[in-house]
């Protein structure tokens, strides 16, 4: 087992990793930018090193700085969390070269699944259904228009090397292709360093359901149930739950077998997520794999009774998977709401100083946050303030518990989206579980809808 892990991240996920390591008797190193010098994770780790200015490109994304911090502190492993360097194959290769274990999939998997176009091709070879679309990267606007005409509108352009909603554009008519193609290319270049796009048929009224995967370095793979992630704004998830409210046992078994076959087929190692879209007829299609821990991992931990961060560390240390391949059962129902520092009406980020902070407790309530009274939510990073996770015996119990928890949550000094979450939880379509990825359209200002979910 590792003696010391450097946590190459910030915020709540950095704290989550630090606490998991402490429970395992592993020392930790926090890295931080100048903007995060007073951040909670900095004070909770055994050691802390400043790795650069506020901009993430000069600190959390600065590979030489992160590696130097690991070498100076004699860390024998690096946990990247999510975002930043978590899916960067080049970073994982450098870790290997420096004899530092990267806690995540090997570079081979990061390279394969990180290229969304290659991942689609690979899944097709494994017999996994994929949405009709390009076989690889779309070379030009003309090629995009030709293929869109063949498969039929609407279509969606996606960044080949990224995710999280950036570099994505839905196109409903031939007249929209040119602008959408150039805009998506520019976004992709800025966000991922590559302008390459691929094209898929856009499925109207789809449900977004993902499967949690874990695999060891000895060829063993397990599926750990699904998460429903259809409440999204600009492809960014807001609420996640497990299990999916509309998935039948028969459909769930078929989905788990498909995800298991996909993960075994690529030799997946460590923790990750295979994501699917379900159409109105109940057919599902692979869309992408996230080769890291997900923001929403706590809902799976809640219904499965596993610690996914500790599982990541054990698997990276070479331990064999101690979970059954496909027979794990979910218990009860879990919901997670992402509390962001943003204006609930315009969705614009609202950084600032938190003057007061209070979260209610009670059975089945979990709060993952790095915020505290007096802390600053900086403008330089993601606006996530906290994740509120609740567990109930039934979905109705979980919804009632989440509403009660959010109603008594107090975050003073900044604006948050708590009021939006309460509206969603009271919405009849959400309560009956029939919501789709188009659900959030009703909450968008007209100017904000654009060509997104």
Secondary structure in CASP SS format (residue, H / E / C, confidence):
PFRMAT SS
TARGET T0000
AUTHOR 0000-0000-0000
METHOD secondary structure of the structure
MODEL  1
X C 1.00
X C 1.00
X C 1.00
X E 1.00
X E 1.00
X E 1.00
X E 1.00
X C 1.00
X C 1.00
X C 1.00
X H 1.00
X H 1.00
X H 1.00
X H 1.00
X H 1.00
X H 1.00
X H 1.00
X H 1.00
X H 1.00
X H 1.00
X H 1.00
X H 1.00
X H 1.00
X C 1.00
X C 1.00
X C 1.00
X E 1.00
X E 1.00
X E 1.00
X E 1.00
X E 1.00
X E 1.00
X E 1.00
X H 1.00
X H 1.00
X H 1.00
X C 1.00
X C 1.00
X C 1.00
X H 1.00
X H 1.00
X H 1.00
X H 1.00
X H 1.00
X C 1.00
X C 1.00
X E 1.00
X E 1.00
X E 1.00
X E 1.00
X E 1.00
X E 1.00
X C 1.00
X C 1.00
X C 1.00
X H 1.00
X H 1.00
X H 1.00
X C 1.00
X C 1.00
X C 1.00
X C 1.00
X H 1.00
X H 1.00
X H 1.00
X H 1.00
X H 1.00
X H 1.00
X H 1.00
X H 1.00
X H 1.00
X H 1.00
X C 1.00
X C 1.00
X C 1.00
X C 1.00
X E 1.00
X E 1.00
X E 1.00
X C 1.00
X C 1.00
X C 1.00
X C 1.00
X C 1.00
X C 1.00
X C 1.00
X C 1.00
X C 1.00
X H 1.00
X H 1.00
X H 1.00
X H 1.00
X H 1.00
X H 1.00
X H 1.00
X H 1.00
X H 1.00
X C 1.00
X C 1.00
X C 1.00
X E 1.00
X E 1.00
X C 1.00
X C 1.00
X C 1.00
X C 1.00
X H 1.00
X H 1.00
X H 1.00
X H 1.00
X H 1.00
X H 1.00
X H 1.00
X H 1.00
X C 1.00
X H 1.00
X H 1.00
X H 1.00
X H 1.00
X H 1.00
X H 1.00
X H 1.00
X H 1.00
X H 1.00
X H 1.00
X C 1.00
X C 1.00
X C 1.00
X C 1.00
X E 1.00
X C 1.00
X C 1.00
X E 1.00
X C 1.00
X C 1.00
X C 1.00
X C 1.00
X E 1.00
X C 1.00
X C 1.00
X H 1.00
X H 1.00
X H 1.00
X H 1.00
X H 1.00
X H 1.00
X H 1.00
X H 1.00
X H 1.00
X H 1.00
X H 1.00
X C 1.00
X C 1.00
X C 1.00
X E 1.00
X E 1.00
X E 1.00
X E 1.00
X E 1.00
X C 1.00
X C 1.00
X C 1.00
X C 1.00
X C 1.00
X C 1.00
X C 1.00
X C 1.00
X C 1.00
X E 1.00
X E 1.00
X E 1.00
X C 1.00
X C 1.00
X H 1.00
X H 1.00
X H 1.00
X H 1.00
X H 1.00
X H 1.00
X H 1.00
X H 1.00
X H 1.00
X H 1.00
X H 1.00
X H 1.00
X H 1.00
X H 1.00
X H 1.00
X H 1.00
X H 1.00
X H 1.00
X H 1.00
X C 1.00
X C 1.00
X C 1.00
X C 1.00
X E 1.00
X E 1.00
X E 1.00
X E 1.00
X E 1.00
X C 1.00
X C 1.00
X C 1.00
X C 1.00
X C 1.00
X E 1.00
X E 1.00
X E 1.00
X E 1.00
X E 1.00
X E 1.00
X E 1.00
X E 1.00
X E 1.00
X C 1.00
X C 1.00
X C 1.00
X C 1.00
X C 1.00
X E 1.00
X E 1.00
X E 1.00
X E 1.00
X E 1.00
X E 1.00
X E 1.00
X E 1.00
X E 1.00
X E 1.00
X E 1.00
X E 1.00
X E 1.00
X C 1.00
X C 1.00
X E 1.00
X E 1.00
X E 1.00
X E 1.00
X E 1.00
X E 1.00
X E 1.00
X C 1.00
X C 1.00
X C 1.00
X C 1.00
X C 1.00
X C 1.00
X H 1.00
X H 1.00
X H 1.00
X H 1.00
X H 1.00
X H 1.00
X H 1.00
X H 1.00
X H 1.00
X H 1.00
X H 1.00
X H 1.00
X H 1.00
X H 1.00
X H 1.00
X H 1.00
X H 1.00
X H 1.00
X C 1.00
X C 1.00
X C 1.00
X E 1.00
X E 1.00
X E 1.00
X E 1.00
X E 1.00
X E 1.00
X E 1.00
X E 1.00
X E 1.00
X C 1.00
X C 1.00
X C 1.00
X C 1.00
X C 1.00
X E 1.00
X E 1.00
X E 1.00
X E 1.00
X E 1.00
X E 1.00
X E 1.00
X C 1.00
X C 1.00
X C 1.00
X C 1.00
X C 1.00
X C 1.00
X H 1.00
X H 1.00
X H 1.00
X H 1.00
X H 1.00
X H 1.00
X H 1.00
X H 1.00
X C 1.00
X C 1.00
X C 1.00
X H 1.00
X H 1.00
X H 1.00
X H 1.00
X H 1.00
X H 1.00
X H 1.00
X H 1.00
X H 1.00
X C 1.00
X C 1.00
X C 1.00
X C 1.00
X C 1.00
X C 1.00
X C 1.00
X C 1.00
X C 1.00
X C 1.00
X C 1.00
X C 1.00
X C 1.00
X C 1.00
X C 1.00
X C 1.00
X E 1.00
X E 1.00
X E 1.00
X E 1.00
X E 1.00
X E 1.00
X E 1.00
X E 1.00
X C 1.00
X E 1.00
X C 1.00
X C 1.00
X C 1.00
X C 1.00
X C 1.00
X C 1.00
X E 1.00
X C 1.00
X C 1.00
X E 1.00
X E 1.00
X C 1.00
X C 1.00
X E 1.00
X E 1.00
X E 1.00
X C 1.00
X C 1.00
X C 1.00
X C 1.00
X C 1.00
X C 1.00
X E 1.00
X E 1.00
X E 1.00
X E 1.00
X E 1.00
X C 1.00
X C 1.00
X C 1.00
X C 1.00
X C 1.00
X C 1.00
X E 1.00
X E 1.00
X C 1.00
X C 1.00
X C 1.00
X C 1.00
X C 1.00
X C 1.00
X E 1.00
X E 1.00
X E 1.00
X E 1.00
X E 1.00
X E 1.00
X E 1.00
X E 1.00
X E 1.00
X C 1.00
X C 1.00
X H 1.00
X H 1.00
X H 1.00
X H 1.00
X H 1.00
X H 1.00
X H 1.00
X H 1.00
X H 1.00
X H 1.00
X H 1.00
X H 1.00
X H 1.00
X C 1.00
X C 1.00
X E 1.00
X E 1.00
X E 1.00
X C 1.00
X C 1.00
X C 1.00
X C 1.00
X C 1.00
X H 1.00
X H 1.00
X H 1.00
X H 1.00
X H 1.00
X H 1.00
X H 1.00
X H 1.00
X H 1.00
X C 1.00
X H 1.00
X H 1.00
X H 1.00
X H 1.00
X C 1.00
X C 1.00
X C 1.00
X C 1.00
X C 1.00
X C 1.00
X C 1.00
X H 1.00
X H 1.00
X H 1.00
X H 1.00
X H 1.00
X C 1.00
X C 1.00
X H 1.00
X H 1.00
X H 1.00
X H 1.00
X C 1.00
X C 1.00
X C 1.00
X C 1.00
END
